């Protein structure tokens, strides 16, 4: 498979993400040689689930650590279930453009910090030998733009060797 026919699309709950899916589908058409990987990056685990203060008694500390791991696993499973409708909506868009189901792969990734999103996108693109990384861009007010750094801007800086498409 030629790298320039493999697209990684970042999926979140924004309309811009779904416009990105439709854009790629329109560009790829129903050609068999194109592959599309849909990647949803889970939000970071809430800070209160990352660590606890500890305990002086080793037995109590072990129990607290196990309880924390259980809560983290529950949170991740809940977040994955919440992501599934987003991925299904993206697949439905691709199906409407007659992209064959076997040409679509979905992935869910977990990060600890929001800045890791760019790293996850690049690593997934590398893993699947994609030539193009596609993300949607929501529009913000001028005030919001001052405080918001967009994933597409970060990709342009850090994703060397990939075509970056930012779809508004």
C-alpha positions, 0 to 999 in steps of 0.5 A, a space after each residue: 500500500 502506497 503511503 500517500 493513499 493512507 489517511 489518519 483522521 483525528 475524530 472528536 465530537 466536533 462538526 469540524 471532525 466530521 467535515 474532515 471525514 467527508 472531505 477525505 471520503 470525497 477526495 478518496 472516493 470508493 477507490 480500493 487502494 485508499 485506507 482510512 484510519 479513524 483515531 479518537 484520543 480519549 480525554 486525559 484521566 481526571 487528576 483526582 484519578 491519577 494518584 492518591 496521598 498514600 497511606 502509612 500502612 502498606 496493606 492499606 496503601 495496596 488496597 487504595 492503589 488497587 481501588 484507584 486502578 479499578 476507578 481508572 479502568 472504569 473511567 477509561 471504559 466509560 470514555 471508550 463507550 462514549 467515543 463509539 457513537 462518534 466513530 460510528 458516525 464517522 464510519 457512516 459518513 465514509 459508507 455514504 461515500 462508498 468507502 468499503 468497510 475493509 478500508 476503514 480502521 478505527 483506533 481509540 488511544 489514551 493519553 495522560 496530558 492534552 499536549 500528548 494528542 499530537 504525539 498520539 496522532 503522529 505515532 498512529 500515522 507512523 504505525 499505520 504507515 499513513 502519509 496524511 494526517 487530517 484534523 478538523 478545525 473549529 472556529 473560535 472568537 478572536 478572544 478564544 483564539 488568543 488562548 487556544 492552540 490548535 492541534 493542526 498548528 502543533 502537527 504542522 510543527 512536529 509531524 515532519 514527513 507527513 502531509 497535514 490537512 486541517 479542515 475548517 
